[in-house]
Amino acid sequence: MSEQTYNQIKVLISEKEIDDKITAMAREINETYKDTLPVIVCVLKGSFIFCSNLVKKLNLPLLEIEFLAVSSYGNEIVTSGKVNLTMPLTGSIEGKDVLLVEDIVDTGITSKFLINYIKEHNPKSIKFASLLCKPEKLQDHINIDYLGFNIEDKFVIGYGLDYHGKYRTLPYIGYF
Ligand code: 5GP
């Protein structure tokens, strides 16, 4: 697949649909964590837009945010099956209520890796939010506590998701 121009990109999920969904997810998350001080773990780079729009809708001013980065696709559109932790967690999550925020669950390999990685840091609890999931591609059951949208098996871009490092800033989820 070569680089495409903007007018070749089709919209799969509009900005408004995403915004409404994030509002609904935030309502649930607010309820779950109303009596605790959660730590959000934002998985870079893909979930930076979803995560920032989600936390703005949370009525939890004392929550903390940590970041980590993984790469599993390199520049390909199919997963290499091997997850590289390119930036580990820097802050402590020990004894804390962690909400892991991912952009998309495809095979589930990355999420499984990340959930195990978080567990090794002895949090009090761990929940998982993902904007997107491709159920047809899942290799194993993954419990997604807060899910935006199930989508068909398409390579998608936008709203933080890239192709060759590009298209992350599209305000919608699109495909070629
Ligand atoms: P998994 O390990 O579940 O197969 O893949 C998870 C990671 O692969 C995601 O965090 C994301 O970075 C990348 N990924 C999976 N599907 C897509 C897709 O359709 N588009 C883009 N841009 N990245 C994807």
Backbone and ligand atoms as CSV (ligand in chain L), in Angstrom:
chain,resi,resn,atom,element,x,y,z
A,1,MET,N,N,0.851,-1.195,0.000
A,1,MET,CA,C,0.000,0.000,0.000
A,1,MET,C,C,0.887,1.246,0.000
A,2,SER,N,N,0.665,2.125,-0.942
A,2,SER,CA,C,1.465,3.347,-0.956
A,2,SER,C,C,0.709,4.456,-0.223
A,3,GLU,N,N,1.410,5.559,0.043
A,3,GLU,CA,C,0.769,6.673,0.728
A,3,GLU,C,C,-0.408,7.179,-0.130
A,4,GLN,N,N,-1.542,7.439,0.510
A,4,GLN,CA,C,-2.745,7.861,-0.212
A,4,GLN,C,C,-3.025,9.338,0.093
A,5,THR,N,N,-3.815,9.952,-0.777
A,5,THR,CA,C,-4.194,11.333,-0.476
A,5,THR,C,C,-5.467,11.314,0.364
A,6,TYR,N,N,-5.727,12.433,1.029
A,6,TYR,CA,C,-6.871,12.501,1.937
A,6,TYR,C,C,-8.191,12.134,1.259
A,7,ASN,N,N,-8.355,12.518,-0.033
A,7,ASN,CA,C,-9.659,12.249,-0.645
A,7,ASN,C,C,-9.863,10.783,-1.027
A,8,GLN,N,N,-8.818,9.948,-0.797
A,8,GLN,CA,C,-9.010,8.508,-1.033
A,8,GLN,C,C,-9.389,7.786,0.253
A,9,ILE,N,N,-9.477,8.525,1.334
A,9,ILE,CA,C,-9.760,7.893,2.635
A,9,ILE,C,C,-11.264,7.898,2.888
A,10,LYS,N,N,-11.796,6.725,3.248
A,10,LYS,CA,C,-13.232,6.639,3.543
A,10,LYS,C,C,-13.425,6.688,5.064
A,11,VAL,N,N,-14.550,7.267,5.446
A,11,VAL,CA,C,-14.836,7.380,6.884
A,11,VAL,C,C,-15.537,6.111,7.361
A,12,LEU,N,N,-14.976,5.478,8.378
A,12,LEU,CA,C,-15.639,4.308,8.973
A,12,LEU,C,C,-16.454,4.749,10.194
A,13,ILE,N,N,-15.841,5.592,11.039
A,13,ILE,CA,C,-16.549,6.093,12.229
A,13,ILE,C,C,-16.297,7.597,12.308
A,14,SER,N,N,-17.377,8.368,12.321
A,14,SER,CA,C,-17.226,9.830,12.266
A,14,SER,C,C,-16.762,10.393,13.609
A,15,GLU,N,N,-16.302,11.640,13.544
A,15,GLU,CA,C,-15.837,12.332,14.756
A,15,GLU,C,C,-16.962,12.413,15.795
A,16,LYS,N,N,-18.184,12.684,15.322
A,16,LYS,CA,C,-19.337,12.820,16.233
A,16,LYS,C,C,-19.655,11.477,16.899
A,17,GLU,N,N,-19.629,10.412,16.099
A,17,GLU,CA,C,-19.908,9.080,16.675
A,17,GLU,C,C,-18.865,8.731,17.743
A,18,ILE,N,N,-17.611,9.058,17.454
A,18,ILE,CA,C,-16.548,8.749,18.422
A,18,ILE,C,C,-16.751,9.577,19.689
A,19,ASP,N,N,-17.054,10.853,19.488
A,19,ASP,CA,C,-17.217,11.733,20.641
A,19,ASP,C,C,-18.374,11.262,21.534
A,20,ASP,N,N,-19.486,10.892,20.912
A,20,ASP,CA,C,-20.641,10.404,21.696
A,20,ASP,C,C,-20.279,9.138,22.455
A,21,LYS,N,N,-19.520,8.267,21.793
A,21,LYS,CA,C,-19.139,6.996,22.435
A,21,LYS,C,C,-18.205,7.262,23.606
A,22,ILE,N,N,-17.256,8.175,23.424
A,22,ILE,CA,C,-16.314,8.465,24.509
A,22,ILE,C,C,-17.064,9.079,25.705
A,23,THR,N,N,-18.071,9.894,25.411
A,23,THR,CA,C,-18.884,10.470,26.500
A,23,THR,C,C,-19.545,9.357,27.305
A,24,ALA,N,N,-20.080,8.351,26.597
A,24,ALA,CA,C,-20.748,7.235,27.288
A,24,ALA,C,C,-19.734,6.405,28.087
A,25,MET,N,N,-18.562,6.178,27.486
A,25,MET,CA,C,-17.523,5.409,28.200
A,25,MET,C,C,-17.086,6.167,29.459
A,26,ALA,N,N,-16.929,7.482,29.329
A,26,ALA,CA,C,-16.471,8.296,30.461
A,26,ALA,C,C,-17.483,8.246,31.598
A,27,ARG,N,N,-18.767,8.205,31.238
A,27,ARG,CA,C,-19.813,8.135,32.267
A,27,ARG,C,C,-19.627,6.867,33.106
A,28,GLU,N,N,-19.402,5.763,32.436
A,28,GLU,CA,C,-19.206,4.472,33.139
A,28,GLU,C,C,-17.934,4.495,33.988
A,29,ILE,N,N,-16.866,5.050,33.412
A,29,ILE,CA,C,-15.573,5.072,34.117
A,29,ILE,C,C,-15.663,5.980,35.345
A,30,ASN,N,N,-16.358,7.113,35.207
A,30,ASN,CA,C,-16.567,8.016,36.355
A,30,ASN,C,C,-17.240,7.277,37.497
A,31,GLU,N,N,-18.234,6.475,37.150
A,31,GLU,CA,C,-18.997,5.739,38.160
A,31,GLU,C,C,-18.092,4.708,38.859
A,32,THR,N,N,-17.308,3.978,38.052
A,32,THR,CA,C,-16.441,2.936,38.623
A,32,THR,C,C,-15.426,3.516,39.602
A,33,TYR,N,N,-14.842,4.660,39.242
A,33,TYR,CA,C,-13.715,5.185,40.021
A,33,TYR,C,C,-14.083,6.359,40.923
A,34,LYS,N,N,-15.394,6.551,41.160
A,34,LYS,CA,C,-15.785,7.765,41.904
A,34,LYS,C,C,-15.206,7.817,43.322
A,35,ASP,N,N,-14.892,6.644,43.897
A,35,ASP,CA,C,-14.360,6.653,45.272
A,35,ASP,C,C,-12.877,6.296,45.336
A,36,THR,N,N,-12.187,6.309,44.188
A,36,THR,CA,C,-10.763,5.936,44.189
A,36,THR,C,C,-9.954,6.953,43.380
A,37,LEU,N,N,-8.651,6.779,43.396
A,37,LEU,CA,C,-7.776,7.665,42.622
A,37,LEU,C,C,-7.062,6.816,41.572
A,38,PRO,N,N,-7.681,6.609,40.433
A,38,PRO,CA,C,-7.065,5.712,39.449
A,38,PRO,C,C,-5.832,6.302,38.770
A,39,VAL,N,N,-5.051,5.414,38.200
A,39,VAL,CA,C,-3.958,5.828,37.319
A,39,VAL,C,C,-4.331,5.343,35.923
A,40,ILE,N,N,-4.343,6.275,34.995
A,40,ILE,CA,C,-4.574,5.911,33.602
A,40,ILE,C,C,-3.211,5.573,32.997
A,41,VAL,N,N,-3.117,4.446,32.324
A,41,VAL,CA,C,-1.887,4.122,31.596
A,41,VAL,C,C,-2.221,4.210,30.101
A,42,CYS,N,N,-1.664,5.234,29.478
A,42,CYS,CA,C,-1.933,5.523,28.058
A,42,CYS,C,C,-0.855,4.860,27.204
A,43,VAL,N,N,-1.294,4.042,26.257
A,43,VAL,CA,C,-0.346,3.302,25.422
A,43,VAL,C,C,-0.028,4.111,24.159
A,44,LEU,N,N,1.210,4.565,24.080
A,44,LEU,CA,C,1.661,5.361,22.934
A,44,LEU,C,C,2.078,4.450,21.800
A,45,LYS,N,N,2.053,4.925,20.553
A,45,LYS,CA,C,1.572,6.269,20.286
A,45,LYS,C,C,0.072,6.285,19.994
A,46,GLY,N,N,-0.447,5.150,19.551
A,46,GLY,CA,C,-1.793,5.112,18.942
A,46,GLY,C,C,-2.925,5.633,19.791
A,47,SER,N,N,-2.835,5.518,21.131
A,47,SER,CA,C,-4.023,5.896,21.915
A,47,SER,C,C,-3.957,7.324,22.449
A,48,PHE,N,N,-2.990,8.128,21.964
A,48,PHE,CA,C,-2.859,9.453,22.587
A,48,PHE,C,C,-4.080,10.348,22.377
A,49,ILE,N,N,-4.734,10.270,21.231
A,49,ILE,CA,C,-5.898,11.152,21.001
A,49,ILE,C,C,-7.113,10.625,21.765
A,50,PHE,N,N,-7.346,9.316,21.664
A,50,PHE,CA,C,-8.453,8.713,22.406
A,50,PHE,C,C,-8.292,8.982,23.898
A,51,CYS,N,N,-7.101,8.738,24.410
A,51,CYS,CA,C,-6.865,8.879,25.843
A,51,CYS,C,C,-7.062,10.334,26.276
A,52,SER,N,N,-6.545,11.265,25.500
A,52,SER,CA,C,-6.685,12.662,25.945
A,52,SER,C,C,-8.140,13.106,25.875
A,53,ASN,N,N,-8.885,12.663,24.868
A,53,ASN,CA,C,-10.297,13.053,24.806
A,53,ASN,C,C,-11.110,12.357,25.899
A,54,LEU,N,N,-10.703,11.146,26.263
A,54,LEU,CA,C,-11.392,10.424,27.344
A,54,LEU,C,C,-11.149,11.108,28.700
A,55,VAL,N,N,-9.893,11.408,29.016
A,55,VAL,CA,C,-9.612,11.966,30.356
A,55,VAL,C,C,-10.248,13.346,30.551
A,56,LYS,N,N,-10.438,14.082,29.445
A,56,LYS,CA,C,-11.076,15.399,29.580
A,56,LYS,C,C,-12.541,15.262,30.014
A,57,LYS,N,N,-13.119,14.095,29.706
A,57,LYS,CA,C,-14.528,13.876,30.063
A,57,LYS,C,C,-14.675,13.185,31.414
A,58,LEU,N,N,-13.562,12.901,32.074
A,58,LEU,CA,C,-13.644,12.248,33.378
A,58,LEU,C,C,-13.727,13.302,34.466
A,59,ASN,N,N,-14.616,13.045,35.398
A,59,ASN,CA,C,-14.789,13.985,36.491
A,59,ASN,C,C,-13.953,13.505,37.685
A,60,LEU,N,N,-12.666,13.284,37.410
A,60,LEU,CA,C,-11.773,12.689,38.416
A,60,LEU,C,C,-10.486,13.513,38.439
A,61,PRO,N,N,-10.551,14.728,38.977
A,61,PRO,CA,C,-9.396,15.628,38.855
A,61,PRO,C,C,-8.117,15.119,39.506
A,62,LEU,N,N,-8.255,14.158,40.428
A,62,LEU,CA,C,-7.045,13.683,41.123
A,62,LEU,C,C,-6.410,12.474,40.443
A,63,LEU,N,N,-6.949,12.079,39.296
A,63,LEU,CA,C,-6.352,10.888,38.665
A,63,LEU,C,C,-4.959,11.217,38.144
A,64,GLU,N,N,-4.152,10.170,38.033
A,64,GLU,CA,C,-2.791,10.343,37.511
A,64,GLU,C,C,-2.716,9.706,36.125
A,65,ILE,N,N,-1.761,10.139,35.328
A,65,ILE,CA,C,-1.598,9.560,33.989
A,65,ILE,C,C,-0.151,9.137,33.793
A,66,GLU,N,N,0.010,7.919,33.371
A,66,GLU,CA,C,1.336,7.404,33.030
A,66,GLU,C,C,1.308,6.979,31.561
A,67,PHE,N,N,2.495,6.895,30.982
A,67,PHE,CA,C,2.600,6.533,29.568
A,67,PHE,C,C,3.574,5.373,29.400
A,68,LEU,N,N,3.305,4.548,28.427
A,68,LEU,CA,C,4.302,3.582,27.983
A,68,LEU,C,C,4.143,3.463,26.474
A,69,ALA,N,N,5.129,2.875,25.840
A,69,ALA,CA,C,5.040,2.743,24.380
A,69,ALA,C,C,5.425,1.337,23.957
A,70,VAL,N,N,4.679,0.829,22.995
A,70,VAL,CA,C,4.996,-0.473,22.413
A,70,VAL,C,C,4.955,-0.359,20.895
A,71,SER,N,N,5.641,-1.270,20.247
A,71,SER,CA,C,5.473,-1.363,18.797
A,71,SER,C,C,5.391,-2.835,18.447
A,72,SER,N,N,4.398,-3.156,17.637
A,72,SER,CA,C,4.269,-4.550,17.218
A,72,SER,C,C,4.137,-4.660,15.709
A,73,TYR,N,N,3.775,-3.545,15.048
A,73,TYR,CA,C,3.526,-3.613,13.610
A,73,TYR,C,C,4.710,-3.142,12.779
A,74,GLY,N,N,5.628,-2.384,13.414
A,74,GLY,CA,C,6.669,-1.755,12.610
A,74,GLY,C,C,5.975,-0.910,11.566
A,75,ASN,N,N,6.342,-1.087,10.299
A,75,ASN,CA,C,5.674,-0.327,9.248
A,75,ASN,C,C,4.714,-1.200,8.455
A,76,GLU,N,N,4.363,-2.351,9.010
A,76,GLU,CA,C,3.512,-3.285,8.260
A,76,GLU,C,C,2.053,-3.102,8.667
A,77,ILE,N,N,1.153,-3.759,7.918
A,77,ILE,CA,C,-0.255,-3.682,8.307
A,77,ILE,C,C,-0.736,-4.998,8.915
A,78,VAL,N,N,0.172,-5.947,9.065
A,78,VAL,CA,C,-0.165,-7.135,9.870
A,78,VAL,C,C,0.840,-7.214,11.015
A,79,THR,N,N,0.365,-7.686,12.165
A,79,THR,CA,C,1.228,-7.691,13.339
A,79,THR,C,C,2.393,-8.660,13.155
A,80,SER,N,N,3.528,-8.282,13.724
A,80,SER,CA,C,4.696,-9.159,13.661
A,80,SER,C,C,4.540,-10.289,14.679
A,81,GLY,N,N,3.561,-10.135,15.589
A,81,GLY,CA,C,3.344,-11.144,16.627
A,81,GLY,C,C,4.300,-10.976,17.792
A,82,LYS,N,N,5.216,-10.035,17.665
A,82,LYS,CA,C,6.200,-9.819,18.721
A,82,LYS,C,C,6.022,-8.379,19.206
A,83,VAL,N,N,5.830,-8.235,20.513
A,83,VAL,CA,C,5.594,-6.897,21.055
A,83,VAL,C,C,6.895,-6.359,21.629
A,84,ASN,N,N,7.274,-5.165,21.210
A,84,ASN,CA,C,8.461,-4.523,21.770
A,84,ASN,C,C,8.027,-3.384,22.675
A,85,LEU,N,N,8.487,-3.455,23.917
A,85,LEU,CA,C,8.219,-2.355,24.838
A,85,LEU,C,C,9.269,-1.290,24.544
A,86,THR,N,N,8.886,-0.248,23.838
A,86,THR,CA,C,9.875,0.752,23.417
A,86,THR,C,C,10.048,1.854,24.463
A,87,MET,N,N,9.047,1.995,25.355
A,87,MET,CA,C,9.190,2.935,26.481
A,87,MET,C,C,8.471,2.326,27.680
A,88,PRO,N,N,9.215,1.923,28.705
A,88,PRO,CA,C,8.554,1.316,29.871
A,88,PRO,C,C,7.858,2.369,30.732
A,89,LEU,N,N,7.066,1.905,31.666
A,89,LEU,CA,C,6.432,2.812,32.626
A,89,LEU,C,C,7.529,3.493,33.440
A,90,THR,N,N,7.354,4.751,33.742
A,90,THR,CA,C,8.357,5.420,34.571
A,90,THR,C,C,7.843,5.629,35.990
A,91,GLY,N,N,6.536,5.953,36.135
A,91,GLY,CA,C,5.967,6.158,37.472
A,91,GLY,C,C,5.556,4.841,38.102
A,92,SER,N,N,5.320,4.880,39.441
A,92,SER,CA,C,4.907,3.660,40.141
A,92,SER,C,C,3.392,3.485,40.062
A,93,ILE,N,N,2.965,2.257,39.802
A,93,ILE,CA,C,1.521,1.958,39.811
A,93,ILE,C,C,1.206,0.944,40.907
A,94,GLU,N,N,2.181,0.653,41.722
A,94,GLU,CA,C,2.009,-0.357,42.765
A,94,GLU,C,C,0.888,0.046,43.730
A,95,GLY,N,N,-0.027,-0.889,43.969
A,95,GLY,CA,C,-1.128,-0.654,44.907
A,95,GLY,C,C,-2.194,0.296,44.374
A,96,LYS,N,N,-2.129,0.641,43.101
A,96,LYS,CA,C,-3.089,1.611,42.557
A,96,LYS,C,C,-4.121,0.937,41.648
A,97,ASP,N,N,-5.222,1.645,41.428
A,97,ASP,CA,C,-6.259,1.164,40.515
A,97,ASP,C,C,-5.914,1.659,39.109
A,98,VAL,N,N,-5.530,0.725,38.274
A,98,VAL,CA,C,-5.021,1.085,36.947
A,98,VAL,C,C,-6.092,0.894,35.872
A,99,LEU,N,N,-6.211,1.904,35.007
A,99,LEU,CA,C,-7.028,1.762,33.798
A,99,LEU,C,C,-6.088,1.866,32.600
A,100,LEU,N,N,-5.922,0.750,31.910
A,100,LEU,CA,C,-5.059,0.702,30.725
A,100,LEU,C,C,-5.869,1.168,29.519
A,101,VAL,N,N,-5.330,2.127,28.763
A,101,VAL,CA,C,-6.079,2.694,27.632
A,101,VAL,C,C,-5.347,2.421,26.316
A,102,GLU,N,N,-5.981,1.633,25.481
A,102,GLU,CA,C,-5.426,1.214,24.188
A,102,GLU,C,C,-6.263,1.800,23.053
A,103,ASP,N,N,-5.663,1.892,21.872
A,103,ASP,CA,C,-6.396,2.357,20.704
A,103,ASP,C,C,-7.234,1.245,20.076
A,104,ILE,N,N,-6.606,0.080,19.876
A,104,ILE,CA,C,-7.299,-0.970,19.122
A,104,ILE,C,C,-6.786,-2.345,19.549
A,105,VAL,N,N,-7.715,-3.292,19.652
A,105,VAL,CA,C,-7.348,-4.684,19.894
A,105,VAL,C,C,-7.584,-5.419,18.579
A,106,ASP,N,N,-6.498,-5.992,18.064
A,106,ASP,CA,C,-6.588,-6.707,16.783
A,106,ASP,C,C,-6.475,-8.203,17.099
A,107,THR,N,N,-5.280,-8.765,17.113
A,107,THR,CA,C,-5.137,-10.170,17.522
A,107,THR,C,C,-5.257,-10.310,19.044
A,108,GLY,N,N,-5.000,-9.229,19.751
A,108,GLY,CA,C,-5.029,-9.271,21.223
A,108,GLY,C,C,-3.656,-9.533,21.827
A,109,ILE,N,N,-2.656,-9.760,20.988
A,109,ILE,CA,C,-1.305,-10.080,21.492
A,109,ILE,C,C,-0.748,-8.912,22.319
A,110,THR,N,N,-0.905,-7.702,21.795
A,110,THR,CA,C,-0.367,-6.530,22.499
A,110,THR,C,C,-1.071,-6.320,23.841
A,111,SER,N,N,-2.395,-6.414,23.832
A,111,SER,CA,C,-3.140,-6.194,25.080
A,111,SER,C,C,-2.765,-7.230,26.121
A,112,LYS,N,N,-2.637,-8.476,25.703
A,112,LYS,CA,C,-2.254,-9.534,26.641
A,112,LYS,C,C,-0.888,-9.239,27.252
A,113,PHE,N,N,0.035,-8.854,26.396
A,113,PHE,CA,C,1.379,-8.501,26.839
A,113,PHE,C,C,1.301,-7.357,27.863
A,114,LEU,N,N,0.513,-6.322,27.533
A,114,LEU,CA,C,0.447,-5.144,28.402
A,114,LEU,C,C,-0.226,-5.450,29.733
A,115,ILE,N,N,-1.268,-6.260,29.702
A,115,ILE,CA,C,-1.962,-6.607,30.949
A,115,ILE,C,C,-1.002,-7.382,31.854
A,116,ASN,N,N,-0.244,-8.310,31.291
A,116,ASN,CA,C,0.751,-9.046,32.090
A,116,ASN,C,C,1.827,-8.113,32.629
A,117,TYR,N,N,2.260,-7.199,31.776
A,117,TYR,CA,C,3.294,-6.233,32.177
A,117,TYR,C,C,2.803,-5.379,33.356
A,118,ILE,N,N,1.568,-4.901,33.267
A,118,ILE,CA,C,0.990,-4.080,34.348
A,118,ILE,C,C,0.890,-4.922,35.627
A,119,LYS,N,N,0.426,-6.172,35.470
A,119,LYS,CA,C,0.267,-7.042,36.655
A,119,LYS,C,C,1.592,-7.241,37.380
A,120,GLU,N,N,2.688,-7.308,36.629
A,120,GLU,CA,C,4.014,-7.478,37.250
A,120,GLU,C,C,4.374,-6.307,38.165
A,121,HIS,N,N,3.684,-5.155,37.973
A,121,HIS,CA,C,3.961,-3.974,38.799
A,121,HIS,C,C,3.023,-3.879,40.007
A,122,ASN,N,N,2.344,-4.981,40.298
A,122,ASN,CA,C,1.490,-5.105,41.505
A,122,ASN,C,C,0.480,-3.978,41.711
A,123,PRO,N,N,-0.378,-3.731,40.732
A,123,PRO,CA,C,-1.431,-2.730,40.971
A,123,PRO,C,C,-2.488,-3.330,41.905
A,124,LYS,N,N,-3.336,-2.467,42.464
A,124,LYS,CA,C,-4.440,-2.983,43.287
A,124,LYS,C,C,-5.486,-3.628,42.377
A,125,SER,N,N,-5.762,-2.959,41.259
A,125,SER,CA,C,-6.720,-3.529,40.297
A,125,SER,C,C,-6.309,-3.083,38.909
A,126,ILE,N,N,-6.829,-3.805,37.911
A,126,ILE,CA,C,-6.551,-3.386,36.528
A,126,ILE,C,C,-7.806,-3.557,35.695
A,127,LYS,N,N,-8.153,-2.494,34.997
A,127,LYS,CA,C,-9.233,-2.553,34.020
A,127,LYS,C,C,-8.675,-2.074,32.689
A,128,PHE,N,N,-9.427,-2.394,31.629
A,128,PHE,CA,C,-8.901,-2.186,30.290
A,128,PHE,C,C,-9.936,-1.469,29.417
A,129,ALA,N,N,-9.512,-0.370,28.787
A,129,ALA,CA,C,-10.387,0.357,27.850
A,129,ALA,C,C,-9.735,0.366,26.475
A,130,SER,N,N,-10.540,0.128,25.454
A,130,SER,CA,C,-10.012,0.221,24.091
A,130,SER,C,C,-11.048,0.915,23.207
A,131,LEU,N,N,-10.582,1.806,22.350
A,131,LEU,CA,C,-11.527,2.486,21.456
A,131,LEU,C,C,-12.113,1.502,20.451
A,132,LEU,N,N,-11.266,0.608,19.926
A,132,LEU,CA,C,-11.708,-0.292,18.850
A,132,LEU,C,C,-11.318,-1.732,19.142
A,133,CYS,N,N,-12.064,-2.665,18.554
A,133,CYS,CA,C,-11.691,-4.087,18.614
A,133,CYS,C,C,-12.117,-4.736,17.299
A,134,LYS,N,N,-11.259,-5.641,16.805
A,134,LYS,CA,C,-11.626,-6.416,15.604
A,134,LYS,C,C,-11.895,-7.853,16.060
A,135,PRO,N,N,-13.137,-8.178,16.409
A,135,PRO,CA,C,-13.420,-9.496,17.010
A,135,PRO,C,C,-13.015,-10.674,16.134
A,136,GLU,N,N,-13.085,-10.499,14.795
A,136,GLU,CA,C,-12.723,-11.620,13.890
A,136,GLU,C,C,-11.261,-12.017,14.019
A,137,LYS,N,N,-10.413,-11.059,14.446
A,137,LYS,CA,C,-8.972,-11.316,14.474
A,137,LYS,C,C,-8.467,-11.802,15.833
A,138,LEU,N,N,-9.308,-11.663,16.867
A,138,LEU,CA,C,-8.863,-12.010,18.226
A,138,LEU,C,C,-8.407,-13.455,18.309
A,139,GLN,N,N,-7.223,-13.661,18.854
A,139,GLN,CA,C,-6.702,-15.031,18.947
A,139,GLN,C,C,-7.131,-15.706,20.239
A,140,ASP,N,N,-7.447,-14.913,21.230
A,140,ASP,CA,C,-7.729,-15.394,22.574
A,140,ASP,C,C,-8.775,-14.487,23.181
A,141,HIS,N,N,-9.474,-14.948,24.201
A,141,HIS,CA,C,-10.438,-14.042,24.841
A,141,HIS,C,C,-9.697,-12.931,25.601
A,142,ILE,N,N,-10.094,-11.693,25.377
A,142,ILE,CA,C,-9.538,-10.563,26.136
A,142,ILE,C,C,-10.730,-9.847,26.750
A,143,ASN,N,N,-10.671,-9.600,28.028
A,143,ASN,CA,C,-11.771,-8.891,28.665
A,143,ASN,C,C,-11.564,-7.380,28.522
A,144,ILE,N,N,-12.382,-6.756,27.673
A,144,ILE,CA,C,-12.299,-5.301,27.496
A,144,ILE,C,C,-13.416,-4.696,28.360
A,145,ASP,N,N,-13.031,-4.033,29.436
A,145,ASP,CA,C,-14.041,-3.506,30.358
A,145,ASP,C,C,-14.826,-2.352,29.735
A,146,TYR,N,N,-14.129,-1.527,28.950
A,146,TYR,CA,C,-14.783,-0.380,28.308
A,146,TYR,C,C,-14.383,-0.397,26.838
A,147,LEU,N,N,-15.348,-0.697,25.980
A,147,LEU,CA,C,-15.039,-0.793,24.544
A,147,LEU,C,C,-15.836,0.247,23.770
A,148,GLY,N,N,-15.139,0.960,22.860
A,148,GLY,CA,C,-15.826,1.904,21.990
A,148,GLY,C,C,-16.621,1.174,20.923
A,149,PHE,N,N,-15.921,0.591,19.949
A,149,PHE,CA,C,-16.593,-0.012,18.798
A,149,PHE,C,C,-15.934,-1.329,18.396
A,150,ASN,N,N,-16.756,-2.329,18.092
A,150,ASN,CA,C,-16.270,-3.494,17.356
A,150,ASN,C,C,-16.277,-3.119,15.880
A,151,ILE,N,N,-15.188,-3.420,15.172
A,151,ILE,CA,C,-15.148,-3.099,13.736
A,151,ILE,C,C,-14.784,-4.351,12.945
A,152,GLU,N,N,-15.090,-4.304,11.649
A,152,GLU,CA,C,-14.697,-5.424,10.794
A,152,GLU,C,C,-13.185,-5.423,10.583
A,153,ASP,N,N,-12.711,-6.494,9.954
A,153,ASP,CA,C,-11.266,-6.657,9.779
A,153,ASP,C,C,-10.746,-5.778,8.645
A,154,LYS,N,N,-10.536,-4.494,8.971
A,154,LYS,CA,C,-9.984,-3.518,8.017
A,154,LYS,C,C,-8.806,-2.853,8.707
A,155,PHE,N,N,-7.811,-2.442,7.939
A,155,PHE,CA,C,-6.731,-1.653,8.527
A,155,PHE,C,C,-7.210,-0.207,8.602
A,156,VAL,N,N,-7.312,0.314,9.810
A,156,VAL,CA,C,-7.882,1.651,9.974
A,156,VAL,C,C,-6.818,2.666,10.402
A,157,ILE,N,N,-7.124,3.908,10.107
A,157,ILE,CA,C,-6.211,5.017,10.420
A,157,ILE,C,C,-7.013,6.157,11.037
A,158,GLY,N,N,-6.291,7.092,11.624
A,158,GLY,CA,C,-6.927,8.284,12.173
A,158,GLY,C,C,-7.172,8.169,13.662
A,159,TYR,N,N,-7.505,9.303,14.262
A,159,TYR,CA,C,-7.780,9.364,15.706
A,159,TYR,C,C,-6.632,8.747,16.505
A,160,GLY,N,N,-5.404,8.986,16.043
A,160,GLY,CA,C,-4.218,8.460,16.730
A,160,GLY,C,C,-3.577,7.287,16.010
A,161,LEU,N,N,-4.364,6.569,15.213
A,161,LEU,CA,C,-3.842,5.382,14.519
A,161,LEU,C,C,-3.147,5.784,13.225
A,162,ASP,N,N,-2.021,5.142,12.956
A,162,ASP,CA,C,-1.194,5.574,11.834
A,162,ASP,C,C,-1.080,4.513,10.736
A,163,TYR,N,N,-0.582,4.972,9.607
A,163,TYR,CA,C,-0.012,4.088,8.593
A,163,TYR,C,C,1.326,4.710,8.218
A,164,HIS,N,N,2.422,3.985,8.470
A,164,HIS,CA,C,3.771,4.518,8.249
A,164,HIS,C,C,3.983,5.826,9.009
A,165,GLY,N,N,3.436,5.899,10.211
A,165,GLY,CA,C,3.633,7.090,11.045
A,165,GLY,C,C,2.759,8.269,10.660
A,166,LYS,N,N,1.939,8.107,9.629
A,166,LYS,CA,C,1.135,9.236,9.136
A,166,LYS,C,C,-0.360,9.011,9.407
A,167,TYR,N,N,-1.146,10.021,9.136
A,167,TYR,CA,C,-2.619,10.001,9.246
A,167,TYR,C,C,-3.145,9.971,10.682
A,168,ARG,N,N,-2.264,10.084,11.688
A,168,ARG,CA,C,-2.739,10.001,13.075
A,168,ARG,C,C,-3.697,11.133,13.426
A,169,THR,N,N,-3.546,12.280,12.747
A,169,THR,CA,C,-4.308,13.462,13.164
A,169,THR,C,C,-5.682,13.568,12.503
A,170,LEU,N,N,-6.064,12.599,11.674
A,170,LEU,CA,C,-7.435,12.626,11.131
A,170,LEU,C,C,-8.409,12.600,12.310
A,171,PRO,N,N,-9.451,13.420,12.274
A,171,PRO,CA,C,-10.355,13.473,13.436
A,171,PRO,C,C,-11.379,12.333,13.470
A,172,TYR,N,N,-11.309,11.419,12.519
A,172,TYR,CA,C,-12.250,10.287,12.448
A,172,TYR,C,C,-11.456,9.004,12.243
A,173,ILE,N,N,-12.134,7.854,12.322
A,173,ILE,CA,C,-11.499,6.580,11.977
A,173,ILE,C,C,-11.814,6.310,10.514
A,174,GLY,N,N,-10.759,6.149,9.723
A,174,GLY,CA,C,-10.946,5.939,8.293
A,174,GLY,C,C,-10.190,4.721,7.789
A,175,TYR,N,N,-10.388,4.455,6.498
A,175,TYR,CA,C,-9.663,3.358,5.858
A,175,TYR,C,C,-9.469,3.710,4.390
A,176,PHE,N,N,-8.530,3.016,3.759
A,176,PHE,CA,C,-8.234,3.294,2.340
A,176,PHE,C,C,-9.116,2.465,1.425
L,1,5GP,P1,P,-2.665,-6.710,18.278
L,1,5GP,O1,O,-1.479,-7.049,19.127
L,1,5GP,O2,O,-3.978,-6.750,19.028
L,1,5GP,O3,O,-2.712,-7.581,17.045
L,1,5GP,O4,O,-2.452,-5.269,17.718
L,1,5GP,C1,C,-2.537,-4.183,18.534
L,1,5GP,C2,C,-1.760,-2.996,17.990
L,1,5GP,O5,O,-1.558,-3.069,16.577
L,1,5GP,C3,C,-2.542,-1.753,18.231
L,1,5GP,O6,O,-2.224,-1.168,19.461
L,1,5GP,C4,C,-2.164,-0.884,17.047
L,1,5GP,O7,O,-0.990,-0.165,17.345
L,1,5GP,C5,C,-1.866,-1.858,15.941
L,1,5GP,N1,N,-3.034,-2.065,15.063
L,1,5GP,C6,C,-3.881,-3.119,15.044
L,1,5GP,N2,N,-4.819,-2.972,14.096
L,1,5GP,C7,C,-4.560,-1.782,13.503
L,1,5GP,C8,C,-5.216,-1.049,12.469
L,1,5GP,O8,O,-6.232,-1.447,11.867
L,1,5GP,N3,N,-4.656,0.148,12.152
L,1,5GP,C9,C,-3.559,0.649,12.764
L,1,5GP,N4,N,-3.114,1.823,12.368
L,1,5GP,N5,N,-2.910,-0.022,13.758
L,1,5GP,C10,C,-3.427,-1.216,14.122
